Amino acid sequence: MGQGVLSTARTSDSRVSLTKSTVIGSNNKAGERRHLVGSSSAVDNYYRVNGNRSFTQWIFALIIEPILSLLQKVITFLTGKGELERRVLQYNRNLSRNIAPDAAENIKLLKQIEHAILKSKHLLPFSKRLLRNSENEAQETLIQIITDNETIKDDVSFAVGMGAALNGLHSVNMAVAYVDRMCGTPYDSSNPSHEEKLERLWQLYRPEVRRDGRITKQWDELGFQGDDPATDFRGLGVFGLDNLLYIPSAYPNVAKKMLNESHHPTMWYSFAITGLNITAWMRGWMNTREAGKIGDFFFNMPNDTHTHQTFETLYTYTFYKFHLFWFEKKPKSVMEFPIVASEFKKKLTFPHNIQAVRTQLAQMERAAGRKATGSLTRGPSTL
């Protein structure tokens, strides 16, 4: 067994204790993972007003937003068309020019259309119904609600564009519902398929090490809290395990590099628990559609399979970026995890589309393969 793993074994007890108090919280506070994994629905979370604004957000709300609102009124006066109609017609023109639905400019327009619906005093009573469509109402019915409550000049073109826009808006809400559903499937130790996944996790990350048994302190080598990993999946269910499985399945060199370097003698962090936290962060970003985060990738999702694949790709990217950020910050101990995590979430940005994310991950995988002979106890080399 390598030196890094031996070092982990020697610090096993302290690692479990620190993980419980700093990474997800346990006895004294609810913890970030449980906070994010709430019971609120996707759209309800999006509508929730966040009173904990930063100084920049307050400046935007008090100064910039009123100016932009006034500008929109001027444009409406000059064109005779409201913001919602203008955005929808532009979206329709883009699609007619064969600009892909997931192109950056179309995603931006969809967000603007969604924003226009939310801030319309006439459509506010129907906003959840329009954006969620949980009753699977006919598209014509939803468009009729809009045209009955908003002044629309170009009814025909608006109806075509609004229909396409609603498809995109519904897909992001269905993606959020899918992730919520997946997290709601609890890990069951009596379920053979769940146990097989857990065994596969060990085989992918530690194929050279034979465990003492199913319940063993050796799970600490993967960064779990205790002797039975099943207890760590509460709140995220099998989905949390699926995410941890995806990295070594799709990017084995990246996975081994990250796990090995997470056993650094002084700057170690609990690999599996961090991965579960990242699943929770991403679920939270999807629910609140936090600006600049992963929600943008889920507009125009055709089905649950694409949602799952997209989530796992973004999960791998986020985890690897956190791994690099952790060592860049050079924390004195794992007790600094909440501070580093908070800073990371504020600074994290993503490439402009999912293909660009996959391209970067492929490059990381090739680079990690070239550096696979590195020591277990070293910090990460730059890729």
C-alpha angles and dihedrals in degrees: 000000000000124000094251092056091048089051089052092051092052091053095040098117096048090045092057092047094048092045092054094051102038112025107045102355126239128178105013103034138023094246131226096267095055090042092056095042096067130149097247116119123248099256093038089058090049092054094048110112112234108219094181096084126165122237090258091052091051091051090051092048096046102037116010098040095054089049092051090047091053090049091053090052091052091050090048090052093049097044100031089229127107124233094259093053093046093051093046094048090049090050090051091050091050092053092047087055089055094250103159117254090235094050113124094247092052093048088051090051092049090054090049091050090050090049091049091053092048095050096043109107089206095052099036093093088055099037098105091044091051098045100037102032089190090164092058092235119183113270090235089059093053093047089049090055089056097045091046092055103033130055105247121180102185101046098171099049090039092055092052094047094042091052091055091044093051089053089056094044093048091050094058090051091047089051090054090048090050093054090046089051093049092049088051092064103093123216108256118198090200091057109094093207091055092048091048090055091051091050090048089053090059093045092052096048102031108022092149095056124075112211123227090234145306094294107047144131088240090085084078087076088070091045102258121147103238147356094294118049090196089081091059095059094066110122094022101046124193089333090073089054091046090056092051089049094050098066098059090039094055103022108024096166092051091047095052092044092052095046094046093048092046085070092067108151095238107011098044122145132189104264102198095040090050089051090053090049089053091053087053093048091051092048088052092049090052093049095050095032087225111204115263094011134105100292090087091065094060101061110110095017105166097205147342093274091061090045091054094047093047092049093051092048092051090044091057092047092049094046093049092047090050090049091056092043092052092058093041088059091050096212116206091224143345087270086082092061096106092050094047092044092051092051092045093053091052094050101039115115131174134218115262097262141011094258090058089052091052091048091055091047091051089053091049090050093053092047092048089052091055091051096042093118094068123125119269092231099051124101118246119292117225113265 
